[in-house]
Amino acid sequence: MAYEAVIGLECHIQLATRTKMFCGCPAEFGAAPNSNVCPTCLGLPGALPRTNRAAVDAALRLGLAVGCELRPVSEFARKNYFYPDMPKNYQITQYDRPLCEGGALPVALEGGARRFGLIRIHVEEDTGKSFHPERHGDRPVSRVDFNRAGVPLLELVSRPDFRAPAECAAFLTALRRLVRWLGISDADMEKGHLRCDANVSLRPLGQEAFGTKTEIKNLNSIKGVEKGLHAEIARQRALLESGGRIEQSTLLYDADHDRLAVMRSKEYAHDYRYFPDPDLPLLVVEETWIEDARGALPELPWAREARFATQYGLPGYDAAVLTETRELADYYEDLARGLDGKLASNWVMTEVLRAVKEESLTLAAWSAKVPAGRLRGLLAKVAARELPGPLAKQVFAWMRDEDGTVDELLERHGVRAQGSVAELEPLVVAVIEAHPGPVAQYLAGKTATLGFLVGQVMKRSGGQAVPQVVRELLEAELARRSGS
């Protein structure tokens, strides 16, 4: 029997706010263990929470970006469970009255773009982090760092619209791009800024009813999401084909060994005994707040990608690469002003991105070092055929280490491009007269010999002529001599 996978994702997005969700402790990564804590995030008696407005604003912007319906009044709830990394023994989250509902995220797939539906986006706090097993003498021990406890999270719950692990990977890639684009999260999966759990079930192909689902946790990379889903789909298929039945459970994926282990039988919502948090008022979002958030939205990445393709005549691949981050898109668009869009695209995608990688720079640091306007001056000379490609790349290399305009760099290094007709015409005539054989072959119709003649002129110019200009001058002079 043929089976179809049905997959839904729960994505946890750690917000890049300065402080935690319900207290004033710093929400920074990498501080000494248990140094960013206070009575509120440790759940000590008498400590009262206070909602972080910046986190709610981030949720509004994400909700608006993906077309959610925003609740003017939502509610915080307590999710009750006992675990060492949860000092209060409950998590403040949202349950039946979330801030954002519905919406969809556009995702680029091999067969074209597709929108994957969302159920909700809600605000909650993160847990602490457990480290185990460690050893104290000859005894295994676990340690808990509460610095992460209380850090703001958005939980985004998708509809079960996915049918293949590759679709889930593409969705996470698109989500990561969006939250970085909006500036609400660094979305670094290695640091836990973006985490994903997946709910998976199989059903006979053509059947509408869902099968029994399992939840996979510890999917901490996009590749890990794909591998973990493939492993669970294969496990469920083998079990069903052998006459077994799927038990609802929570599984842990071990990426190092590509295997799944049962953590616990799957809990249901009533197991968490949700109830409204009595220490927090209803979250009221006025229409003016929503409109302010809407006004702060930048042009969204998929819209900018489409515009780059039409406005600058870029292939789809180029437009996608250049809109991978908002900073890169801004740099490209600044550079492309007054230039051919494809010329600017080629230089950004090759020379600029290579330099950024080689120097381990952020794009902001690169933009300060080689502003788009400065590079535009170089490309303007390339477009005007005043600089040959090799010399332009040499000037670019100087730009990475030195100040100065293109002309100042050329003068400083004692280099001058030979690009004017007056400078090149004597070289063209000299080459034609020095090589009567290839000239005769060209005039007889063997046009491939023109490349040889171009090379000879380039050699006489010391490699500083523009090849296309040389080619055009040779063609004109040879046409004149042939009388055509």
ZAMARGU-4260 file (C-alpha; in steps of 0.2 Angstrom, whole numbers, plus 5000, padded with zeros to 4 digits):
<rodrens>
0) 5000/5000/5000 | 5006/5017/4996 | 5007/5030/5010 | 5007/5049/5011 | 5016/5059/5025
5) 5007/5073/5033 | 5018/5085/5043 | 5015/5100/5053 | 5029/5111/5061 | 5030/5120/5077
10) 5044/5133/5076 | 5051/5143/5091 | 5059/5159/5087 | 5069/5167/5100 | 5067/5186/5099
15) 5082/5198/5098 | 5076/5210/5112 | 5087/5218/5125 | 5078/5211/5140 | 5067/5195/5144
20) 5049/5193/5141 | 5043/5197/5159 | 5057/5205/5168 | 5072/5217/5165 | 5086/5204/5164
25) 5097/5205/5149 | 5092/5192/5135 | 5110/5190/5129 | 5118/5174/5123 | 5134/5168/5130
30) 5135/5176/5147 | 5142/5166/5162 | 5129/5153/5168 | 5115/5160/5179 | 5122/5177/5178
35) 5106/5185/5169 | 5093/5180/5182 | 5081/5188/5195 | 5067/5183/5206 | 5055/5185/5192
40) 5063/5173/5179 | 5068/5161/5194 | 5050/5160/5199 | 5053/5166/5217 | 5038/5170/5228
45) 5031/5187/5227 | 5040/5192/5210 | 5027/5198/5197 | 5029/5198/5178 | 5028/5213/5167
50) 5025/5211/5148 | 5039/5216/5136 | 5031/5228/5124 | 5046/5225/5111 | 5042/5207/5110
55) 5024/5210/5107 | 5028/5222/5093 | 5039/5209/5085 | 5025/5197/5085 | 5014/5210/5077
60) 5026/5213/5063 | 5028/5194/5060 | 5010/5192/5060 | 5007/5206/5048 | 5020/5200/5036
65) 5012/5183/5034 | 4994/5189/5034 | 4988/5184/5051 | 4972/5190/5059 | 4978/5200/5074
70) 4968/5199/5090 | 4965/5216/5099 | 4963/5206/5115 | 4973/5191/5119 | 4978/5182/5135
75) 4993/5174/5143 | 4991/5157/5151 | 5001/5145/5162 | 5006/5129/5155 | 5010/5118/5170
80) 5023/5104/5170 | 5038/5099/5181 | 5055/5099/5173 | 5072/5105/5180 | 5074/5119/5167
85) 5057/5127/5171 | 5060/5135/5189 | 5042/5141/5191 | 5035/5124/5186 | 5025/5132/5173
90) 5028/5142/5157 | 5019/5158/5153 | 5012/5156/5135 | 4996/5159/5126 | 4983/5145/5124
95) 4966/5148/5117 | 4967/5167/5114 | 4983/5169/5104 | 4989/5186/5097 | 4990/5180/5079
100) 4979/5168/5070 | 4979/5161/5052 | 4990/5168/5038 | 5002/5159/5026 | 5021/5159/5022
105) 5026/5160/5004 | 5040/5147/5000 | 5051/5144/4985 | 5051/5126/4979 | 5058/5118/4964
110) 5041/5117/4955 | 5038/5136/4959 | 5032/5146/4974 | 5019/5139/4986 | 5010/5146/5002
115) 5010/5135/5017 | 4996/5139/5029 | 4998/5144/5048 | 4987/5141/5062 | 4994/5153/5075
120) 5008/5164/5081 | 5009/5167/5100 | 5020/5175/5112 | 5028/5165/5126 | 5044/5163/5137
125) 5059/5151/5134 | 5065/5138/5147 | 5082/5137/5155 | 5095/5125/5147 | 5100/5108/5154
130) 5118/5101/5152 | 5120/5083/5155 | 5127/5071/5158 | 5142/5079/5166 | 5153/5071/5180
135) 5157/5077/5198 | 5170/5065/5203 | 5164/5047/5199 | 5145/5053/5199 | 5136/5059/5183
140) 5127/5076/5186 | 5116/5087/5176 | 5118/5106/5177 | 5105/5120/5173 | 5108/5137/5166
145) 5093/5149/5169 | 5100/5163/5158 | 5088/5158/5144 | 5073/5156/5156 | 5061/5170/5152
150) 5069/5175/5135 | 5055/5180/5123 | 5049/5167/5110 | 5037/5167/5096 | 5029/5150/5093
155) 5023/5148/5075 | 5012/5133/5072 | 5009/5128/5054 | 4995/5119/5046 | 4998/5101/5042
160) 5001/5106/5024 | 5018/5097/5021 | 5020/5081/5012 | 5039/5079/5011 | 5054/5083/5022
165) 5061/5095/5008 | 5045/5106/5009 | 5048/5108/5028 | 5067/5112/5025 | 5062/5125/5012
170) 5048/5132/5024 | 5061/5134/5038 | 5073/5143/5026 | 5060/5155/5021 | 5055/5158/5039
175) 5073/5161/5044 | 5075/5174/5030 | 5059/5183/5035 | 5063/5185/5054 | 5080/5191/5050
180) 5073/5202/5037 | 5061/5210/5049 | 5076/5211/5062 | 5066/5202/5076 | 5078/5187/5077
185) 5095/5181/5073 | 5088/5164/5069 | 5104/5155/5072 | 5099/5137/5074 | 5116/5132/5081
190) 5113/5144/5095 | 5095/5139/5098 | 5087/5155/5091 | 5076/5145/5079 | 5071/5128/5085
195) 5058/5116/5077 | 5047/5102/5082 | 5038/5091/5069 | 5022/5082/5070 | 5022/5067/5058
200) 5009/5055/5053 | 5006/5043/5038 | 4990/5039/5029 | 4985/5028/5014 | 4987/5038/4998
205) 4970/5046/4994 | 4963/5045/5012 | 4957/5061/5020 | 4958/5056/5038 | 4974/5058/5047
210) 4984/5044/5054 | 4991/5043/5072 | 5005/5057/5074 | 5021/5057/5083 | 5031/5073/5088
215) 5050/5074/5084 | 5060/5085/5095 | 5079/5091/5095 | 5078/5096/5076 | 5092/5109/5078
220) 5097/5112/5060 | 5088/5113/5043 | 5097/5097/5037 | 5093/5089/5054 | 5074/5092/5051
225) 5075/5084/5034 | 5085/5069/5040 | 5074/5067/5056 | 5058/5067/5046 | 5065/5055/5033
230) 5070/5043/5048 | 5053/5044/5056 | 5043/5042/5040 | 5053/5027/5036 | 5050/5020/5053
235) 5031/5023/5052 | 5030/5015/5035 | 5040/5000/5040 | 5029/4998/5055 | 5012/5000/5046
240) 5018/4988/5032 | 5022/4975/5044 | 5005/4976/5052 | 5009/4986/5067 | 5001/5002/5074
245) 5008/5019/5077 | 5008/5024/5096 | 5006/5043/5099 | 5023/5048/5107 | 5036/5061/5108
250) 5053/5056/5099 | 5070/5063/5101 | 5081/5064/5085 | 5100/5060/5087 | 5108/5068/5072
255) 5125/5061/5076 | 5119/5043/5074 | 5103/5047/5063 | 5091/5038/5075 | 5076/5041/5085
260) 5072/5037/5103 | 5056/5038/5112 | 5056/5052/5125 | 5038/5049/5132 | 5021/5045/5127
265) 5013/5060/5119 | 5004/5072/5131 | 4988/5080/5127 | 4983/5098/5130 | 4973/5094/5146
270) 4989/5086/5153 | 4996/5104/5155 | 4981/5111/5165 | 4981/5127/5155 | 4973/5142/5164
275) 4974/5161/5163 | 4989/5168/5171 | 4982/5178/5186 | 4998/5189/5188 | 4996/5196/5170
280) 4982/5207/5163 | 4974/5204/5146 | 4986/5209/5132 | 4976/5224/5123 | 4983/5229/5107
285) 4976/5246/5101 | 4973/5249/5082 | 4986/5263/5083 | 4999/5250/5089 | 4994/5239/5074
290) 4995/5253/5062 | 5012/5258/5069 | 5019/5240/5067 | 5012/5240/5049 | 5020/5256/5045
295) 5037/5250/5051 | 5036/5234/5039 | 5049/5235/5026 | 5046/5229/5008 | 5045/5210/5011
300) 5058/5198/5004 | 5047/5189/4992 | 5041/5206/4985 | 5058/5213/4983 | 5064/5197/4975
305) 5050/5198/4962 | 5054/5217/4959 | 5073/5214/4957 | 5069/5201/4943 | 5057/5214/4934
310) 5066/5230/4938 | 5084/5225/4935 | 5081/5211/4923 | 5089/5198/4934 | 5087/5179/4933
315) 5077/5171/4947 | 5092/5164/4955 | 5101/5181/4956 | 5086/5189/4963 | 5084/5175/4976
320) 5103/5176/4981 | 5102/5195/4982 | 5087/5195/4994 | 5094/5182/5006 | 5096/5196/5018
325) 5089/5214/5019 | 5107/5221/5021 | 5113/5212/5005 | 5097/5218/4995 | 5100/5236/5001
330) 5119/5235/4996 | 5114/5229/4979 | 5101/5241/4976 | 5112/5256/4981 | 5126/5249/4969
335) 5114/5246/4954 | 5108/5264/4953 | 5113/5270/4936 | 5121/5254/4931 | 5116/5238/4922
340) 5107/5227/4935 | 5116/5211/4929 | 5133/5219/4929 | 5130/5225/4947 | 5123/5208/4952
345) 5138/5198/4945 | 5150/5209/4955 | 5140/5207/4971 | 5137/5188/4969 | 5155/5185/4965
350) 5168/5198/4971 | 5158/5206/4985 | 5152/5190/4993 | 5169/5181/4991 | 5178/5196/4999
355) 5165/5196/5014 | 5168/5177/5016 | 5187/5179/5015 | 5188/5193/5028 | 5175/5185/5039
360) 5165/5202/5039 | 5147/5206/5042 | 5139/5215/5027 | 5137/5230/5038 | 5156/5230/5041
365) 5159/5227/5022 | 5147/5242/5018 | 5157/5253/5029 | 5174/5247/5022 | 5168/5248/5003
370) 5152/5258/5002 | 5141/5254/4987 | 5144/5271/4980 | 5163/5268/4980 | 5161/5252/4971
375) 5149/5260/4959 | 5162/5271/4953 | 5173/5256/4948 | 5158/5248/4939 | 5154/5263/4930
380) 5171/5263/4922 | 5169/5245/4918 | 5152/5248/4910 | 5160/5263/4900 | 5174/5251/4894
385) 5187/5261/4902 | 5194/5247/4912 | 5197/5229/4907 | 5191/5215/4918 | 5207/5210/4925
390) 5212/5228/4930 | 5195/5231/4937 | 5197/5216/4949 | 5214/5222/4954 | 5207/5239/4958
395) 5194/5230/4968 | 5207/5221/4978 | 5216/5238/4981 | 5199/5245/4987 | 5198/5231/5000
400) 5214/5238/5009 | 5216/5256/5004 | 5206/5272/5003 | 5204/5282/4987 | 5194/5284/4971
405) 5197/5272/4956 | 5208/5286/4948 | 5218/5289/4964 | 5221/5270/4966 | 5227/5269/4948
410) 5238/5284/4950 | 5245/5278/4967 | 5250/5261/4959 | 5257/5268/4943 | 5244/5260/4932
415) 5234/5268/4918 | 5221/5259/4908 | 5223/5261/4889 | 5205/5263/4883 | 5204/5278/4872
420) 5203/5276/4853 | 5217/5288/4851 | 5228/5277/4862 | 5223/5260/4854 | 5222/5264/4836
425) 5241/5264/4833 | 5242/5248/4842 | 5229/5240/4831 | 5237/5246/4815 | 5254/5240/4821
430) 5247/5222/4824 | 5238/5221/4808 | 5254/5226/4798 | 5264/5214/4809 | 5253/5199/4805
435) 5248/5199/4787 | 5244/5180/4787 | 5231/5180/4801 | 5224/5196/4793 | 5222/5187/4776
440) 5213/5173/4784 | 5201/5184/4793 | 5197/5193/4777 | 5195/5176/4768 | 5181/5172/4781
445) 5190/5164/4795 | 5184/5175/4808 | 5191/5165/4823 | 5208/5173/4819 | 5201/5189/4826
450) 5204/5182/4844 | 5223/5180/4840 | 5224/5198/4834 | 5215/5204/4849 | 5227/5195/4860
455) 5242/5203/4851 | 5235/5221/4854 | 5232/5216/4872 | 5250/5211/4874 | 5256/5227/4866
460) 5245/5237/4879 | 5252/5227/4893 | 5235/5220/4897 | 5228/5237/4901 | 5217/5239/4886
465) 5198/5234/4886 | 5196/5218/4875 | 5179/5223/4869 | 5186/5240/4863 | 5201/5232/4855
470) 5189/5220/4846 | 5178/5234/4839 | 5193/5244/4833 | 5201/5229/4824 | 5184/5225/4816
475) 5182/5243/4810 | 5200/5244/4803 | 5199/5227/4794 | 5183/5231/4787 | 5190/5248/4780
480) 5205/5238/4773 | 5194/5226/4764 | 5183/5240/4757 | 5167/5233/4764
</rodrens>
